Amino acid sequence: MDHVEAELYTDGGNDAVVRLPGRRFPGVLLQGDSLHILRNDLAEVAEACERGALTEARHSADLLLTNLDALLTRYEDALRQHGIPRPY
């Protein structure tokens, strides 16, 4: 394990925007439980598609997209507040 100093651009929370040493752009640090929830949400979409339950799949996909959009907005807001261009 290495101990490093990182730049924190948002409050800690479950999805902190941080920049690690040697990286040009910040990233999003997801807590393990949040990552697990994200994975399970995607699995629900895949399972509904496999069953042919397209309405259910669409609903689950919409919720997942909403959550990812909120995460992306948090990331972009943090970059904008600190004068950092987006990497994309």
DSSP file (Angstrom, degrees, kcal/mol; ACC not computed):
  #  RESIDUE AA STRUCTURE BP1 BP2  ACC     N-H-->O    O-->H-N    N-H-->O    O-->H-N    TCO  KAPPA ALPHA  PHI   PSI    X-CA   Y-CA   Z-CA
    1    1 A M              0   0    0      0, 0.0     2,-0.4     0, 0.0     0, 0.0   0.000 360.0 360.0 360.0 137.3    0.0    0.0    0.0
    2    2 A D        -     0   0    0      2,-0.0     2,-0.6     0, 0.0     0, 0.0  -0.870 360.0-142.6-107.5 143.4    1.2    3.5   -0.9
    3    3 A H        +     0   0    0     -2,-0.4     2,-0.3     2,-0.0     0, 0.0  -0.933  32.8 166.6-103.3 123.4    0.3    6.6    1.0
    4    4 A V        -     0   0    0     -2,-0.6     2,-0.5    17,-0.0    -2,-0.0  -0.902  37.0-117.1-132.9 160.3   -0.2    9.6   -1.3
    5    5 A E        -     0   0    0     -2,-0.3     2,-0.3     2,-0.0    -2,-0.0  -0.861  33.8-170.0 -96.7 134.2   -1.6   13.1   -1.2
    6    6 A A        -     0   0    0     -2,-0.5     2,-0.5    14,-0.1    14,-0.2  -0.882  24.5-117.5-122.0 154.5   -4.6   13.6   -3.4
    7    7 A E  E     -A   19   0A   0     12,-2.5    12,-2.3    -2,-0.3     2,-0.6  -0.823  26.0-152.7 -91.9 125.5   -6.4   16.8   -4.4
    8    8 A L  E     +A   18   0A   0     -2,-0.5    10,-0.2    10,-0.2     4,-0.1  -0.887  18.0 176.5-103.5 120.5  -10.1   16.8   -3.3
    9    9 A Y        +     0   0    0      8,-3.2     2,-0.3    -2,-0.6     9,-0.2   0.537  68.1  26.0-101.7 -10.0  -12.4   18.9   -5.4
   10   10 A T  S    S-     0   0    0      7,-0.7     6,-0.1     1,-0.1    65,-0.0  -0.822 101.1 -72.5-136.3 176.6  -15.7   18.1   -3.7
   11   11 A D        -     0   0    0     -2,-0.3     6,-0.3     1,-0.1     4,-0.1  -0.314  55.5-104.3 -64.6 163.0  -16.8   16.9   -0.3
   12   12 A G  S    S+     0   0    0      4,-0.1     3,-0.3    -4,-0.1     4,-0.2   0.980  71.1 134.2 -55.7 -70.0  -15.9   13.3    0.5
   13   13 A G  S    S-     0   0    0      1,-0.2     3,-0.4     2,-0.1    -3,-0.0   0.122  79.9 -59.2  50.9-166.4  -19.3   11.7    0.1
   14   14 A N  S    S+     0   0    0      1,-0.2    17,-1.7    16,-0.1    -1,-0.2   0.504 134.7  34.1 -87.6  -6.7  -19.9    8.5   -1.8
   15   15 A D  E    S+ B   0  30A   0     -3,-0.3    -1,-0.2    15,-0.2    15,-0.2  -0.429  78.8 179.9-149.7  65.4  -18.6    9.9   -5.1
   16   16 A A  E     - B   0  29A   0     13,-1.1    13,-3.5    -3,-0.4     2,-0.7  -0.402  26.1-132.6 -73.1 143.6  -15.7   12.3   -4.4
   17   17 A V  E     + B   0  28A   0     -6,-0.3    -8,-3.2    11,-0.2    -7,-0.7  -0.884  42.0 161.5 -96.1 118.1  -14.0   14.1   -7.3
   18   18 A V  E     -AB   8  27A   0      9,-2.1     9,-3.7    -2,-0.7     2,-0.5  -0.929  35.0-141.1-136.5 156.4  -10.2   13.7   -6.7
   19   19 A R  E     -A    7   0A   0    -12,-2.3   -12,-2.5    -2,-0.3     3,-0.1  -0.987  19.8-150.1-120.8 125.8   -7.0   14.0   -8.6
   20   20 A L    >   -     0   0    0     -2,-0.5     3,-1.9     5,-0.3   -14,-0.1  -0.559  36.5 -82.1 -88.0 155.3   -4.3   11.5   -7.8
   21   21 A P  T 3  S+     0   0    0      0, 0.0    -1,-0.1     0, 0.0     3,-0.1  -0.272 116.0  21.0 -56.4 138.9   -0.6   12.3   -8.2
   22   22 A G  T 3  S+     0   0    0      1,-0.3     2,-0.4    -3,-0.1    -2,-0.0   0.398  97.1 115.1  84.3  -3.6    0.7   12.0  -11.7
   23   23 A R    <   -     0   0    0     -3,-1.9    -1,-0.3     1,-0.1     4,-0.0  -0.824  55.7-153.1-102.0 139.8   -2.8   12.3  -13.3
   24   24 A R  S    S+     0   0    0     -2,-0.4    -1,-0.1    -3,-0.1    -2,-0.1   0.886  80.6  36.3 -75.3 -39.1   -3.7   15.3  -15.5
   25   25 A F  S    S-     0   0    0      1,-0.1    -5,-0.3    62,-0.0    -1,-0.1  -0.835  85.3-111.4-116.9 151.3   -7.4   15.1  -14.7
   26   26 A P        -     0   0    0      0, 0.0    -7,-0.3     0, 0.0     2,-0.2  -0.253  31.4-158.5 -68.1 166.1   -9.4   14.3  -11.6
   27   27 A G  E     -B   18   0A   0     -9,-3.7    -9,-2.1   -11,-0.0     2,-0.5  -0.733  22.9 -97.0-131.6-176.2  -11.5   11.2  -11.4
   28   28 A V  E     -B   17   0A   0     -2,-0.2     2,-0.8   -11,-0.2   -11,-0.2  -0.943  26.0-150.7-111.6 124.9  -14.5   10.1   -9.4
   29   29 A L  E     -B   16   0A   0    -13,-3.5   -13,-1.1    -2,-0.5     2,-0.4  -0.851  15.5-164.5 -95.1 112.3  -13.8    7.9   -6.3
   30   30 A L  E     -B   15   0A   0     -2,-0.8   -15,-0.2   -15,-0.2     2,-0.1  -0.812  20.1-121.7 -97.2 135.9  -16.8    5.7   -5.7
   31   31 A Q     >  -     0   0    0    -17,-1.7     4,-2.3    -2,-0.4     3,-0.3  -0.407  29.8-110.9 -67.8 152.9  -17.2    3.9   -2.4
   32   32 A G  H  > S+     0   0    0      1,-0.2     4,-2.3     2,-0.2     5,-0.1   0.865 117.5  50.9 -56.8 -40.7  -17.3    0.1   -2.7
   33   33 A D  H  > S+     0   0    0      2,-0.2     4,-2.0     1,-0.2    -1,-0.2   0.873 110.0  50.4 -67.7 -34.8  -21.0   -0.1   -1.7
   34   34 A S  H  > S+     0   0    0     -3,-0.3     4,-2.2     2,-0.2    -2,-0.2   0.890 110.3  50.0 -68.2 -38.7  -21.9    2.5   -4.4
   35   35 A L  H  X S+     0   0    0     -4,-2.3     4,-2.3     2,-0.2    -2,-0.2   0.900 109.7  51.4 -63.3 -41.1  -20.0    0.6   -7.0
   36   36 A H  H  X S+     0   0    0     -4,-2.3     4,-2.4    -5,-0.2    -2,-0.2   0.899 109.5  49.7 -63.6 -41.6  -21.8   -2.6   -6.0
   37   37 A I  H  X S+     0   0    0     -4,-2.0     4,-2.5     2,-0.2    -1,-0.2   0.915 110.0  51.1 -63.3 -43.3  -25.2   -0.8   -6.3
   38   38 A L  H  X S+     0   0    0     -4,-2.2     4,-2.0     1,-0.2    -2,-0.2   0.914 110.8  48.6 -59.7 -44.6  -24.2    0.5   -9.8
   39   39 A R  H  X S+     0   0    0     -4,-2.3     4,-2.2     1,-0.2    -1,-0.2   0.907 111.6  49.2 -62.8 -42.8  -23.2   -3.0  -10.9
   40   40 A N  H  X S+     0   0    0     -4,-2.4     4,-2.0     2,-0.2    -2,-0.2   0.877 107.9  54.4 -66.2 -37.2  -26.5   -4.5   -9.6
   41   41 A D  H  X S+     0   0    0     -4,-2.5     4,-1.4     1,-0.2    -1,-0.2   0.912 110.6  46.0 -62.0 -41.9  -28.5   -1.8  -11.4
   42   42 A L  H  X S+     0   0    0     -4,-2.0     4,-2.2     1,-0.2    -2,-0.2   0.882 108.7  55.9 -67.9 -37.9  -26.8   -2.7  -14.6
   43   43 A A  H  X S+     0   0    0     -4,-2.2     4,-2.8     1,-0.2     5,-0.2   0.869 103.0  56.2 -61.7 -36.6  -27.4   -6.4  -13.9
   44   44 A E  H  X S+     0   0    0     -4,-2.0     4,-2.3     2,-0.2    -1,-0.2   0.904 107.3  48.9 -61.1 -41.4  -31.1   -5.7  -13.6
   45   45 A V  H  X S+     0   0    0     -4,-1.4     4,-2.3     2,-0.2    -2,-0.2   0.945 113.0  46.8 -62.9 -48.0  -31.1   -4.2  -17.1
   46   46 A A  H  X S+     0   0    0     -4,-2.2     4,-2.3     1,-0.2    -2,-0.2   0.905 113.0  48.8 -62.2 -42.8  -29.3   -7.2  -18.5
   47   47 A E  H  X S+     0   0    0     -4,-2.8     4,-1.8     2,-0.2    -1,-0.2   0.894 110.8  50.0 -66.4 -40.1  -31.5   -9.7  -16.8
   48   48 A A  H  X>S+     0   0    0     -4,-2.3     5,-2.5    -5,-0.2     4,-0.6   0.901 111.1  49.9 -65.2 -39.8  -34.7   -8.0  -17.9
   49   49 A C  H ><5S+     0   0    0     -4,-2.3     3,-0.9     1,-0.2    -2,-0.2   0.917 108.4  53.0 -62.3 -43.1  -33.4   -7.9  -21.5
   50   50 A E  H 3<5S+     0   0    0     -4,-2.3    -1,-0.2     1,-0.3    -2,-0.2   0.862 110.5  47.1 -61.4 -36.2  -32.6  -11.6  -21.3
   51   51 A R  H 3<5S-     0   0    0     -4,-1.8    -1,-0.3    -5,-0.1    -2,-0.2   0.576 115.5-116.5 -80.3  -9.6  -36.2  -12.3  -20.2
   52   52 A G  T <<5 +     0   0    0     -3,-0.9     2,-1.8    -4,-0.6     3,-0.2   0.628  69.9 141.0  82.1  13.3  -37.5  -10.2  -22.9
   53   53 A A     >< +     0   0    0     -5,-2.5     4,-2.6    -6,-0.2     5,-0.2  -0.561  18.0 165.2 -88.1  74.0  -39.0   -7.8  -20.4
   54   54 A L  H  >  +     0   0    0     -2,-1.8     4,-2.8     1,-0.2    -1,-0.2   0.828  69.0  54.1 -67.4 -34.0  -38.2   -4.7  -22.4
   55   55 A T  H  > S+     0   0    0     -3,-0.2     4,-2.2     2,-0.2    -1,-0.2   0.932 112.9  44.4 -64.4 -44.1  -40.4   -2.3  -20.5
   56   56 A E  H  > S+     0   0    0      2,-0.2     4,-2.6     1,-0.2    -2,-0.2   0.905 113.8  50.7 -64.2 -42.2  -38.8   -3.3  -17.2
   57   57 A A  H  X S+     0   0    0     -4,-2.6     4,-2.9     1,-0.2    -2,-0.2   0.921 110.0  49.6 -62.1 -43.9  -35.4   -3.1  -18.8
   58   58 A R  H  X S+     0   0    0     -4,-2.8     4,-2.5     2,-0.2    -1,-0.2   0.912 111.1  49.5 -62.3 -42.8  -36.1    0.4  -20.2
   59   59 A H  H  X S+     0   0    0     -4,-2.2     4,-2.0     2,-0.2    -2,-0.2   0.936 113.7  45.2 -61.9 -47.0  -37.3    1.5  -16.8
   60   60 A S  H  X S+     0   0    0     -4,-2.6     4,-2.3     1,-0.2    -2,-0.2   0.896 113.1  50.8 -64.0 -40.5  -34.2    0.1  -15.0
   61   61 A A  H  X S+     0   0    0     -4,-2.9     4,-2.8    -5,-0.2    -1,-0.2   0.890 107.9  53.1 -65.0 -39.1  -31.9    1.6  -17.7
   62   62 A D  H  X S+     0   0    0     -4,-2.5     4,-2.3     2,-0.2    -1,-0.2   0.903 109.9  47.8 -62.7 -41.3  -33.5    5.0  -17.3
   63   63 A L  H  X S+     0   0    0     -4,-2.0     4,-2.1     2,-0.2    -2,-0.2   0.912 112.8  48.7 -65.0 -42.4  -32.9    5.0  -13.6
   64   64 A L  H  X S+     0   0    0     -4,-2.3     4,-2.5     2,-0.2    -2,-0.2   0.918 111.6  49.2 -62.8 -44.4  -29.3    3.9  -14.1
   65   65 A L  H  X S+     0   0    0     -4,-2.8     4,-2.8     1,-0.2    -2,-0.2   0.895 108.9  53.1 -63.1 -40.3  -28.8    6.7  -16.7
   66   66 A T  H  X S+     0   0    0     -4,-2.3     4,-2.0     2,-0.2    -1,-0.2   0.921 110.9  46.7 -60.1 -44.6  -30.3    9.2  -14.4
   67   67 A N  H  X S+     0   0    0     -4,-2.1     4,-1.9     2,-0.2    -2,-0.2   0.904 113.9  47.2 -65.6 -41.8  -27.9    8.2  -11.6
   68   68 A L  H  X S+     0   0    0     -4,-2.5     4,-2.7     2,-0.2    -2,-0.2   0.881 110.0  53.5 -67.6 -37.5  -24.9    8.3  -14.0
   69   69 A D  H  X S+     0   0    0     -4,-2.8     4,-2.5     2,-0.2    -1,-0.2   0.902 108.3  50.2 -62.4 -40.3  -26.0   11.7  -15.4
   70   70 A A  H  X S+     0   0    0     -4,-2.0     4,-2.2     2,-0.2    -2,-0.2   0.900 111.4  48.6 -64.4 -40.3  -26.0   13.0  -11.8
   71   71 A L  H  X S+     0   0    0     -4,-1.9     4,-2.2     2,-0.2    -2,-0.2   0.913 112.2  48.2 -65.0 -43.4  -22.6   11.7  -11.2
   72   72 A L  H  X S+     0   0    0     -4,-2.7     4,-2.9     2,-0.2    -2,-0.2   0.890 110.3  51.9 -64.3 -39.9  -21.3   13.2  -14.4
   73   73 A T  H  X S+     0   0    0     -4,-2.5     4,-2.7     2,-0.2    -2,-0.2   0.908 108.8  50.6 -62.7 -42.2  -22.9   16.5  -13.6
   74   74 A R  H  X S+     0   0    0     -4,-2.2     4,-2.1     2,-0.2    -2,-0.2   0.922 112.7  47.3 -60.9 -44.0  -21.2   16.5  -10.2
   75   75 A Y  H  X S+     0   0    0     -4,-2.2     4,-2.2     2,-0.2    -2,-0.2   0.947 114.0  45.7 -61.8 -50.4  -17.8   15.7  -11.9
   76   76 A E  H  X S+     0   0    0     -4,-2.9     4,-2.6     1,-0.2    -2,-0.2   0.876 111.3  52.8 -64.6 -38.3  -18.3   18.5  -14.5
   77   77 A D  H  X S+     0   0    0     -4,-2.7     4,-2.6    -5,-0.2    -1,-0.2   0.911 108.8  50.2 -62.7 -42.2  -19.4   21.0  -11.9
   78   78 A A  H  X S+     0   0    0     -4,-2.1     4,-1.1    -5,-0.2    -2,-0.2   0.914 111.8  48.0 -63.1 -42.6  -16.3   20.3   -9.8
   79   79 A L  H ><>S+     0   0    0     -4,-2.2     5,-2.8     1,-0.2     3,-0.6   0.939 112.8  48.1 -61.8 -46.7  -14.1   20.8  -12.9
   80   80 A R  H ><5S+     0   0    0     -4,-2.6     3,-1.3     1,-0.2    -2,-0.2   0.904 108.3  54.1 -62.1 -42.7  -15.8   24.0  -13.8
   81   81 A Q  H 3<5S+     0   0    0     -4,-2.6    -1,-0.2     1,-0.3    -2,-0.2   0.763 114.7  41.7 -64.2 -24.2  -15.6   25.4  -10.3
   82   82 A H  T <<5S-     0   0    0     -4,-1.1    -1,-0.3    -3,-0.6    -2,-0.2   0.257 114.5-112.5-108.9  11.4  -11.8   24.8  -10.3
   83   83 A G  T < 5 +     0   0    0     -3,-1.3    -3,-0.2    -4,-0.3    -4,-0.1   0.809  67.1 144.3  66.8  31.3  -11.1   26.0  -13.9
   84   84 A I      < -     0   0    0     -5,-2.8    -1,-0.2    -6,-0.2    -2,-0.1  -0.895  47.5-128.0-104.2 127.5  -10.2   22.6  -15.2
   85   85 A P        -     0   0    0      0, 0.0    -5,-0.0     0, 0.0    -1,-0.0  -0.360  31.8-100.7 -69.1 153.2  -11.2   21.7  -18.7
   86   86 A R        -     0   0    0      1,-0.1   -10,-0.0   -61,-0.1   -61,-0.0  -0.463  22.3-131.9 -70.1 146.6  -13.1   18.4  -19.3
   87   87 A P              0   0    0      0, 0.0    -1,-0.1     0, 0.0   -62,-0.0   0.352 360.0 360.0 -82.1   8.7  -11.0   15.6  -20.6
   88   88 A Y              0   0    0      0, 0.0    -2,-0.0     0, 0.0     0, 0.0   0.320 360.0 360.0-138.9 360.0  -13.5   14.8  -23.3
